[in-house]
Amino acid sequence: MPQTEELRAKLEQAMGLIREVVNGSLEIMLQQPERSKEVTSLWEDFLSEFLSFVKKRGKETRRNLFTAVSFRKIWPK
């Protein structure tokens, strides 16, 4: 399998997991509002780790994924 196809498959897998956890997070927040802060904290930790990792790898490789991606193209309107 070419590298880009493998990358595409892994991103699709990751997106499937993200959809599951978004739905699960919202379900918890709707059914157990007292746990909303806990869910929010988990998301903050996850996003912080993800963004920090991308930034760190960018510095290590001198290829910044954030500057390569056009957020104007992908940000919902």
C-alpha positions as CSV (number, residue, x, y, z in Angstrom):
1,M,0.0,0.0,0.0
2,P,1.5,3.4,-0.9
3,Q,2.4,5.6,2.0
4,T,-0.4,8.2,1.3
5,E,-3.0,5.4,1.1
6,E,-1.8,4.1,4.5
7,L,-1.9,7.6,5.9
8,R,-5.4,8.0,4.6
9,A,-6.5,4.7,6.1
10,K,-5.0,5.7,9.5
11,L,-6.6,9.1,9.4
12,E,-10.0,7.5,8.6
13,Q,-9.5,5.2,11.6
14,A,-8.6,8.1,13.8
15,M,-11.7,10.0,12.6
16,G,-13.9,7.1,13.4
17,L,-12.5,7.1,17.0
18,I,-12.9,10.8,17.3
19,R,-16.6,10.6,16.2
20,E,-17.2,7.9,18.8
21,V,-15.6,10.0,21.6
22,V,-17.4,13.2,20.6
23,N,-20.7,11.4,20.6
24,G,-19.8,9.7,23.9
25,S,-18.7,13.0,25.5
26,L,-21.9,14.7,24.5
27,E,-24.0,11.9,25.7
28,I,-22.3,12.0,29.1
29,M,-22.7,15.8,29.3
30,L,-26.4,15.5,28.4
31,Q,-27.2,12.6,30.7
32,Q,-24.9,13.6,33.6
33,P,-24.5,17.4,33.5
34,E,-22.5,17.2,36.8
35,R,-19.8,15.4,34.9
36,S,-19.5,18.1,32.2
37,K,-16.4,19.6,33.8
38,E,-14.7,16.2,33.9
39,V,-15.4,15.6,30.2
40,T,-14.3,19.1,29.3
41,S,-11.0,18.5,31.2
42,L,-10.4,15.3,29.3
43,W,-10.9,17.1,26.0
44,E,-8.6,19.9,27.1
45,D,-5.9,17.4,28.0
46,F,-6.3,15.6,24.8
47,L,-6.2,18.6,22.6
48,S,-3.3,20.1,24.5
49,E,-1.3,16.9,24.0
50,F,-2.2,16.6,20.4
51,L,-1.3,20.3,19.6
52,S,1.9,20.1,21.6
53,F,2.9,16.9,19.8
54,V,2.3,18.4,16.3
55,K,4.3,21.6,17.4
56,K,7.1,19.5,18.9
57,R,7.4,17.3,15.8
58,G,7.4,20.4,13.6
59,K,10.3,21.8,15.4
60,E,12.2,18.5,15.2
61,T,11.6,18.0,11.5
62,R,11.5,21.7,10.5
63,R,8.2,21.0,8.7
64,N,5.3,22.7,10.4
65,L,2.1,20.8,9.7
66,F,0.1,23.8,11.0
67,T,1.5,26.1,8.4
68,A,1.0,23.5,5.7
69,V,-2.7,23.1,6.4
70,S,-5.0,25.9,5.2
71,F,-7.4,26.4,8.1
72,R,-9.6,28.7,5.9
73,K,-10.3,25.7,3.7
74,I,-11.3,23.3,6.5
75,W,-12.9,25.6,9.1
76,P,-16.7,25.2,9.1
77,K,-18.5,28.4,8.0
